Amino acid sequence: MSDSFDFAVRRDDLRDNSILENPGADRDVDDGQILLSIDHFSLTANNVTYGAMGDAMSYWNFYPAPDGLGIIPAWGYAEVIASKADGVEEGARVFGYFPMSTHAVLEPGRIRKSGFTDITDYRTELPAVYNEYRLVNDEKDDERERLVAIFMPLYGTSWLLADWLNEIDFGGAAQLVASSASSKTALGLGHALQVDFESPIETVGLTSRGNLEFTKGTGHWDAVVTYDDLTSLDPETPTIYVDFGGNADLRHRVHSHFGDRLLASVAVGIADWESMVPDENATSLPGPQPQFFFAPDRVVKRNADWGEEGLGERLAKSQDRFTDRSRDWMEVEAVAGPDAIRESLLALMDGKVPPDKGISVNP
């Protein structure tokens, strides 16, 4: 097998993976297309979500694979090594949504100084936010790039969620309770509410006993309690639950504890992807029907409100603050090759990646 590859998983079993041959640098591109050599991409619980929701949210459709297989997308940086697209030169550096592969082909459209939109025919019906690519004009900063690749997609969700929650006045709640509070997306929400929205609500992070001290130490939550201590929270406090984990048993416990004082329940991520479906013998879920927060829909609204540049500026400023703050509690581990992708992805699925660690992959 050549050194060029696509990393694929079975759609119905993310643990079962395959290494597919990729033509790599030898691939010819058609008029209007570019060929990219992928430098590095991040691996986080976000990628597990993309795989677990691949069918429901069309994530498999961005980079099609043979029947039964899927290529999980990832955020990272790449270099244009061949171009037949006017306005995108060979040697250009690009940030965006790539396959877990060594190479990828895109078809740039709406090209501008800051970036372009991929207009490959089968992607035009997919969420637009994933088709936007940024042309990187700054001098290459490897450390900064790896942090951006880890946090940009996660923090975008964090900030947009904070913006939406603030707009709806948290459903009338006086307290926000978040699961998987040590996850990077959850920490981003806590930071955004503190820094950008001036702490409009009391925030409580739920986490495991092993992650308790770390989560407290980040300073992103007003209070942190373990899952075992959920019942220590006042059940009479009007509460909104933000579910970053997707664990069905925990969701049922939260809903049962707060009862009719739980005013809203929002699912954001599904890091605990194998516990999504509750036991078939479990009783029906008390309280409000959970709703799913889909960040790309929020992007569409805020682009209409503020314009793409207006939203981009707000996100960039806030993310820079969060990225700088993250240096106090996170270390980036750089790994390489398909075996490292496999091992890292399995570790993320099994919850074995500590919250103070970020994974960056050179394919």
C-alpha positions as CSV (number, residue, x, y, z in Angstrom):
1,M,0.0,0.0,0.0
2,S,1.2,3.5,-0.8
3,D,1.8,6.1,1.9
4,S,-1.4,7.9,0.8
5,F,-4.6,6.8,2.4
6,D,-8.1,7.4,3.6
7,F,-9.0,6.3,7.1
8,A,-12.5,4.8,7.0
9,V,-14.8,3.2,9.6
10,R,-17.9,1.0,9.3
11,R,-21.0,3.2,9.5
12,D,-22.7,0.7,11.8
13,D,-19.6,0.1,14.0
14,L,-17.2,3.0,14.4
15,R,-14.7,0.6,16.1
16,D,-14.2,-1.3,12.9
17,N,-11.9,0.6,10.6
18,S,-10.1,0.3,7.3
19,I,-7.2,1.9,5.5
20,L,-8.2,2.7,1.9
21,E,-5.7,3.6,-0.8
22,N,-5.7,7.2,-2.0
23,P,-4.1,8.3,-5.3
24,G,-2.3,11.1,-3.3
25,A,-0.1,13.5,-5.1
26,D,-0.5,11.5,-8.4
27,R,-4.2,12.3,-8.7
28,D,-5.2,14.5,-11.6
29,V,-7.6,17.3,-10.9
30,D,-10.3,18.6,-13.2
31,D,-10.8,22.2,-14.2
32,G,-12.0,24.2,-11.2
33,Q,-10.6,21.8,-8.7
34,I,-7.6,21.8,-6.3
35,L,-5.6,19.0,-4.8
36,L,-4.6,19.3,-1.1
37,S,-2.0,17.6,0.9
38,I,-3.3,17.5,4.5
39,D,-0.7,18.6,7.0
40,H,-2.5,18.0,10.3
41,F,-6.0,17.7,11.8
42,S,-7.4,17.5,15.3
43,L,-9.2,14.6,16.9
44,T,-11.7,15.3,19.7
45,A,-15.0,14.0,20.9
46,N,-16.5,16.2,18.2
47,N,-15.2,13.6,15.6
48,V,-17.0,10.8,17.6
49,T,-20.2,12.9,17.2
50,Y,-19.7,13.2,13.5
51,G,-19.4,9.4,13.2
52,A,-22.3,8.6,15.6
53,M,-24.5,11.1,13.8
54,G,-23.2,10.3,10.4
55,D,-26.5,9.2,8.9
56,A,-28.8,11.4,10.9
57,M,-26.8,14.6,10.1
58,S,-25.3,13.7,6.7
59,Y,-21.7,13.8,7.9
60,W,-20.9,10.8,5.8
61,N,-21.8,12.7,2.7
62,F,-18.9,15.2,2.8
63,Y,-16.3,12.6,1.7
64,P,-18.1,9.6,0.3
65,A,-16.7,6.1,0.9
66,P,-17.5,2.6,-0.5
67,D,-20.7,0.9,0.6
68,G,-21.0,0.4,4.3
69,L,-17.9,2.6,5.1
70,G,-17.7,6.2,6.1
71,I,-14.9,8.8,6.3
72,I,-15.2,10.9,9.5
73,P,-14.4,14.5,8.7
74,A,-11.9,16.5,10.8
75,W,-10.8,20.1,11.1
76,G,-7.2,20.9,10.1
77,Y,-4.7,22.5,7.8
78,A,-3.6,21.6,4.3
79,E,-1.5,22.8,1.4
80,V,-2.6,23.2,-2.2
81,I,-0.2,21.0,-4.2
82,A,-2.1,21.3,-7.6
83,S,-4.7,23.8,-8.7
84,K,-6.9,24.3,-11.8
85,A,-9.0,26.9,-9.9
86,D,-8.4,30.5,-10.8
87,G,-7.8,32.5,-7.6
88,V,-6.3,29.6,-5.5
89,E,-2.6,29.2,-6.1
90,E,-0.4,26.2,-5.6
91,G,1.4,26.5,-2.2
92,A,-1.6,28.2,-0.6
93,R,-2.4,27.1,3.0
94,V,-6.0,26.2,3.8
95,F,-7.9,25.7,7.0
96,G,-11.2,23.8,7.1
97,Y,-13.1,20.5,7.1
98,F,-11.1,17.7,5.6
99,P,-11.3,13.9,5.5
100,M,-9.1,11.8,7.8
101,S,-6.8,11.3,4.8
102,T,-3.5,12.3,3.4
103,H,-5.0,14.2,0.4
104,A,-8.3,15.7,-0.7
105,V,-9.9,17.3,-3.7
106,L,-12.1,20.4,-3.4
107,E,-13.8,22.6,-6.0
108,P,-13.5,26.3,-4.9
109,G,-16.2,28.8,-5.6
110,R,-17.0,32.3,-4.4
111,I,-13.3,32.8,-4.0
112,R,-12.2,35.8,-2.0
113,K,-9.0,37.0,-0.3
114,S,-10.0,35.4,3.0
115,G,-11.1,32.0,1.6
116,F,-13.5,30.1,-0.6
117,T,-16.6,27.9,-0.6
118,D,-16.4,24.3,-1.8
119,I,-19.0,23.9,-4.5
120,T,-18.5,20.2,-5.3
121,D,-21.9,19.2,-6.6
122,Y,-22.8,16.6,-4.0
123,R,-21.9,19.0,-1.1
124,T,-24.1,21.9,-2.1
125,E,-27.1,20.5,-0.2
126,L,-25.0,20.0,3.0
127,P,-24.7,22.5,5.9
128,A,-22.9,25.5,4.4
129,V,-20.7,26.1,7.4
130,Y,-18.7,22.9,6.6
131,N,-18.1,24.0,3.0
132,E,-16.3,27.2,4.0
133,Y,-12.5,27.2,3.8
134,R,-10.1,29.8,5.1
135,L,-6.9,30.8,3.2
136,V,-4.2,31.3,5.7
137,N,-2.0,34.3,5.0
138,D,-0.2,34.5,8.3
139,E,3.3,33.1,8.8
140,K,3.0,29.4,9.8
141,D,2.8,28.9,13.5
142,D,2.6,25.2,14.1
143,E,1.7,25.3,17.8
144,R,-1.0,27.9,17.2
145,E,-2.4,26.0,14.2
146,R,-2.8,22.8,16.3
147,L,-4.7,24.7,19.0
148,V,-6.9,26.4,16.5
149,A,-7.7,23.0,14.8
150,I,-8.7,21.6,18.2
151,F,-10.7,24.5,19.4
152,M,-12.2,26.2,16.4
153,P,-15.0,23.7,15.7
154,L,-15.6,23.0,19.4
155,Y,-15.5,26.6,20.5
156,G,-17.7,27.8,17.6
157,T,-20.4,25.5,19.0
158,S,-19.7,26.7,22.5
159,W,-20.0,30.3,21.7
160,L,-23.0,29.9,19.4
161,L,-24.8,27.9,22.1
162,A,-24.1,30.6,24.7
163,D,-25.4,33.2,22.3
164,W,-28.6,31.2,21.7
165,L,-29.1,30.4,25.4
166,N,-28.7,34.1,26.2
167,E,-31.2,35.1,23.5
168,I,-33.9,32.8,24.9
169,D,-33.1,33.9,28.4
170,F,-32.2,30.3,29.3
171,G,-35.8,29.2,29.0
172,G,-36.6,31.2,32.2
173,A,-34.2,29.1,34.3
174,A,-32.1,30.4,37.2
175,Q,-29.4,27.7,36.9
176,L,-27.7,25.9,34.0
177,V,-26.5,22.3,34.6
178,A,-24.1,20.8,32.1
179,S,-22.9,17.2,31.7
180,S,-19.4,16.3,30.6
181,A,-18.3,19.5,32.1
182,S,-14.6,18.7,31.6
183,S,-15.1,18.4,27.8
184,K,-13.6,21.1,25.7
185,T,-16.9,22.2,24.2
186,A,-18.5,22.4,27.7
187,L,-15.6,24.4,29.1
188,G,-15.9,26.7,26.1
189,L,-19.6,27.3,27.0
190,G,-18.6,28.1,30.6
191,H,-15.9,30.5,29.3
192,A,-18.2,32.2,26.8
193,L,-20.9,32.8,29.4
194,Q,-18.4,34.3,31.8
195,V,-16.4,36.5,29.4
196,D,-18.7,37.4,26.5
197,F,-22.1,37.4,28.3
198,E,-21.1,38.5,31.8
199,S,-22.2,35.4,33.7
200,P,-26.0,35.9,33.2
201,I,-26.8,32.6,34.9
202,E,-25.4,30.3,37.7
203,T,-23.6,27.5,36.0
204,V,-23.0,24.0,37.4
205,G,-20.7,21.5,35.8
206,L,-21.3,17.7,36.2
207,T,-18.3,15.5,35.9
208,S,-16.8,12.3,37.0
209,R,-15.0,12.0,40.3
210,G,-11.7,11.5,38.5
211,N,-12.1,14.8,36.6
212,L,-13.5,16.8,39.5
213,E,-10.3,18.7,40.6
214,F,-9.3,19.4,37.0
215,T,-12.7,20.8,36.1
216,K,-12.8,23.0,39.2
217,G,-9.3,24.2,38.5
218,T,-10.2,25.6,35.0
219,G,-12.4,28.2,36.7
220,H,-14.9,27.9,33.8
221,W,-17.9,26.9,36.1
222,D,-19.4,28.6,39.1
223,A,-19.7,25.2,40.8
224,V,-18.7,21.6,39.9
225,V,-20.3,18.4,41.3
226,T,-19.8,14.8,40.5
227,Y,-22.4,12.7,38.8
228,D,-22.8,10.7,42.1
229,D,-23.6,14.0,43.9
230,L,-26.3,15.2,41.5
231,T,-28.9,14.9,44.3
232,S,-27.0,17.6,46.3
233,L,-28.4,20.1,43.8
234,D,-31.6,21.9,44.9
235,P,-34.4,20.2,42.9
236,E,-36.6,23.3,43.4
237,T,-34.3,25.6,41.4
238,P,-35.6,26.3,37.9
239,T,-33.0,24.6,35.7
240,I,-31.9,24.2,32.1
241,Y,-29.9,21.0,31.4
242,V,-27.3,21.1,28.6
243,D,-26.2,17.6,27.7
244,F,-22.7,17.4,26.2
245,G,-22.4,13.7,26.9
246,G,-25.5,12.0,25.5
247,N,-25.7,9.4,28.3
248,A,-29.3,8.3,28.4
249,D,-29.2,7.1,32.0
250,L,-27.8,10.4,33.3
251,R,-30.3,12.3,31.3
252,H,-33.1,10.3,33.0
253,R,-31.6,11.0,36.4
254,V,-31.4,14.8,35.7
255,H,-34.9,14.9,34.4
256,S,-36.2,12.9,37.4
257,H,-34.3,14.9,39.9
258,F,-35.6,18.3,38.8
259,G,-39.0,17.2,37.6
260,D,-41.2,20.1,36.5
261,R,-38.5,22.5,37.7
262,L,-36.5,21.4,34.7
263,L,-37.6,24.1,32.1
264,A,-35.6,22.9,29.1
265,S,-33.2,20.1,28.1
266,V,-30.7,20.7,25.3
267,A,-28.5,18.0,23.6
268,V,-25.3,19.4,22.2
269,G,-22.9,16.5,21.8
270,I,-22.8,12.8,22.2
271,A,-19.3,12.0,23.6
272,D,-20.8,9.0,25.4
273,W,-22.0,7.7,22.1
274,E,-22.6,4.1,23.2
275,S,-25.0,5.1,25.9
276,M,-27.2,7.3,23.7
277,V,-30.1,4.8,23.7
278,P,-31.8,4.1,27.0
279,D,-32.6,0.7,28.3
280,E,-35.8,-0.5,26.6
281,N,-37.3,-1.1,30.0
282,A,-36.6,2.4,31.3
283,T,-39.6,4.5,32.2
284,S,-40.5,7.4,30.0
285,L,-38.5,10.6,30.4
286,P,-39.9,13.1,32.9
287,G,-40.0,16.8,32.2
288,P,-39.4,18.6,28.9
289,Q,-38.7,16.8,25.6
290,P,-34.9,17.2,24.9
291,Q,-34.1,19.4,21.9
292,F,-30.9,19.2,19.8
293,F,-28.8,22.3,19.3
294,F,-27.4,22.4,15.7
295,A,-24.7,25.0,15.5
296,P,-24.8,25.4,11.7
297,D,-28.4,26.6,11.9
298,R,-27.3,29.3,14.4
299,V,-24.5,30.3,12.0
300,V,-27.1,30.9,9.3
301,K,-29.1,33.2,11.6
302,R,-26.2,35.2,12.9
303,N,-24.8,35.6,9.4
304,A,-28.1,37.1,8.4
305,D,-28.0,39.3,11.5
306,W,-24.4,40.4,11.5
307,G,-22.9,39.3,8.1
308,E,-20.2,36.6,7.9
309,E,-17.5,39.1,8.8
310,G,-19.4,40.3,11.9
311,L,-19.9,36.8,13.2
312,G,-16.4,35.8,12.3
313,E,-14.9,38.8,14.2
314,R,-17.0,38.0,17.4
315,L,-16.0,34.3,17.3
316,A,-12.4,35.0,16.6
317,K,-11.9,37.4,19.4
318,S,-13.6,35.2,21.9
319,Q,-11.8,32.0,20.7
320,D,-8.5,33.8,20.9
321,R,-9.2,34.5,24.6
322,F,-10.3,30.9,25.2
323,T,-7.3,29.4,23.4
324,D,-4.9,31.6,25.4
325,R,-6.6,30.5,28.6
326,S,-6.4,26.9,27.6
327,R,-2.7,26.9,27.7
328,D,-3.0,26.8,31.5
329,W,-4.8,23.5,31.5
330,M,-4.2,21.7,28.2
331,E,-1.2,19.9,26.5
332,V,-1.3,19.0,22.8
333,E,0.0,15.6,21.8
334,A,1.1,15.3,18.1
335,V,0.8,11.8,16.6
336,A,1.2,10.5,13.1
337,G,-0.1,7.8,10.7
338,P,-3.1,5.6,10.4
339,D,-2.3,3.5,13.5
340,A,-2.2,6.6,15.6
341,I,-5.6,7.7,14.1
342,R,-7.1,4.3,15.0
343,E,-5.7,4.3,18.6
344,S,-6.7,7.9,19.2
345,L,-10.2,7.5,17.9
346,L,-10.7,4.3,20.0
347,A,-9.4,6.1,23.1
348,L,-11.9,9.0,22.5
349,M,-14.7,6.5,22.1
350,D,-13.7,4.8,25.4
351,G,-13.4,8.0,27.3
352,K,-9.7,7.4,27.9
353,V,-8.4,10.8,26.7
354,P,-7.9,13.0,29.7
355,P,-9.5,16.5,29.5
356,D,-6.2,18.2,29.8
357,K,-5.0,16.6,26.5
358,G,-5.5,17.6,22.9
359,I,-4.7,15.3,20.0
360,S,-3.3,16.6,16.7
361,V,-2.6,14.1,13.8
362,N,-0.2,14.3,11.0
363,P,-1.7,11.8,8.6
